Amino acid sequence: MAHIAVIHGPNLDLLGTREPSLYGTTTLEQIDERIRTEASPHEVKTFQSNGEGAIIDFLREVSGWADGIIINAGAYTHTSYAIRDALSAAAIPAVEVHLTNVHAREEFRRLSVIAPACLGQIAGFGWHSYVLGLEALLEHIG
């Protein structure tokens, strides 16, 4: 059985009501439930924070437990070298996911500073991005 940590970054706690035309109406709780269902029988820990330091602390907390990480760092994707370094230090396979196609949006969203610390990136499939990321991660873990 694999242990999977799922990290949701800033403002993702507003899913369901935040810009539904862009992010849809699925709530974060519904995404977490879907991940747990799809991950069964594997164990999943989910975490959401609007704070960069809290995300880094969670990465350290799960570093001895997790076999894989799914991360949607939100806007920190484009700015947080600290989260990128924490992902690298954890030395756990990670998949970066995004609800929207970040490459079809504003130019600043096209750069991911965390991507070099991840196996790959899945973007643009709404909440399905998390499930696709989970499938890729489990395949990689074996």
C-alpha positions in Angstrom: 0.0 0.0 0.0 1.3 3.4 -1.0 1.1 6.6 1.1 0.2 9.7 -1.0 0.3 13.3 0.2 -1.9 15.8 -1.6 -1.1 19.4 -1.2 -3.5 22.2 -2.2 -2.1 25.8 -2.2 -3.6 29.2 -1.7 -7.2 30.0 -2.4 -8.1 26.4 -3.3 -10.2 26.3 -0.2 -12.5 28.6 -2.1 -13.2 26.1 -4.9 -16.9 25.7 -5.7 -17.5 29.4 -5.3 -14.3 31.1 -6.6 -14.6 32.0 -10.2 -16.7 29.0 -11.2 -16.5 29.8 -14.9 -12.7 29.2 -14.6 -12.4 26.6 -11.7 -15.8 24.9 -11.9 -18.2 24.2 -9.0 -16.5 21.2 -7.5 -15.4 21.9 -3.9 -12.1 21.0 -2.4 -13.8 18.5 -0.1 -15.3 16.8 -3.2 -11.9 16.7 -4.9 -10.3 15.2 -1.7 -13.1 12.6 -1.5 -12.6 11.7 -5.2 -8.8 11.3 -4.7 -9.4 9.0 -1.7 -11.9 6.9 -3.7 -9.6 6.6 -6.7 -6.5 5.9 -4.5 -8.1 3.0 -2.6 -6.6 0.9 -1.1 -3.7 3.3 -0.7 -3.6 5.8 2.1 -4.0 9.5 1.4 -3.3 12.6 3.5 -4.7 15.9 2.1 -3.6 19.3 3.2 -4.6 22.9 2.2 -2.9 26.1 3.2 -2.8 29.7 2.0 0.6 30.0 3.6 3.9 29.1 2.0 5.6 28.2 5.3 2.7 25.8 6.3 3.1 24.0 2.9 6.8 23.6 3.5 6.2 22.4 7.1 3.7 19.8 5.7 6.3 18.6 3.2 8.7 18.0 6.0 6.1 16.3 8.1 5.2 13.8 5.4 8.8 13.2 4.2 9.2 10.1 6.3 5.7 8.8 5.5 4.8 9.6 1.9 5.7 7.5 -1.1 4.4 10.2 -3.5 3.1 13.7 -3.6 0.5 15.4 -5.7 0.8 19.2 -5.4 -1.2 22.1 -6.7 0.8 24.9 -5.3 -1.6 27.5 -6.8 0.1 30.9 -7.3 3.1 29.6 -5.4 3.8 27.5 -8.5 5.2 30.5 -10.2 7.0 32.2 -7.3 8.1 29.8 -4.5 11.6 28.7 -4.7 11.2 27.7 -1.1 8.5 25.1 -1.9 10.6 23.9 -4.9 13.6 23.4 -2.5 11.4 21.6 0.0 10.1 19.3 -2.7 13.7 18.6 -3.7 14.8 18.0 -0.1 11.9 15.6 0.5 13.2 13.4 -2.3 9.8 11.9 -2.9 8.3 11.5 -6.4 5.9 14.4 -7.0 3.4 15.3 -9.7 2.3 19.0 -10.2 -1.3 19.5 -11.0 -3.5 22.4 -12.0 -7.2 22.7 -12.6 -6.9 25.1 -15.5 -4.6 25.0 -18.5 -2.0 27.4 -17.1 -0.3 27.6 -20.5 -3.4 29.1 -22.0 -3.7 31.8 -19.4 -1.7 34.8 -18.4 2.0 34.7 -19.3 3.2 34.7 -15.7 1.3 31.4 -15.1 3.3 29.6 -17.8 6.4 29.4 -15.6 6.6 26.8 -12.9 9.5 27.1 -10.5 8.4 23.8 -8.8 8.4 21.8 -12.1 12.1 20.8 -11.8 11.4 19.1 -8.5 8.4 17.1 -10.0 8.1 14.1 -12.3 5.7 15.9 -14.5 2.8 18.3 -14.7 -0.9 17.8 -15.5 -3.0 20.8 -16.2 -6.3 21.9 -17.7 -8.6 19.0 -16.8 -10.4 20.5 -13.8 -10.6 18.2 -10.8 -9.7 15.3 -13.1 -6.1 16.7 -13.1 -5.7 15.4 -9.6 -7.0 11.9 -10.6 -4.7 11.8 -13.6 -1.8 12.9 -11.4 -2.6 10.2 -9.0 -2.7 7.6 -11.7 0.7 8.7 -13.1 2.2 8.8 -9.6 1.0 5.3 -8.6 2.3 4.0 -12.0 5.7 5.5 -11.3 5.8 4.2 -7.7 4.9 0.8 -9.0 
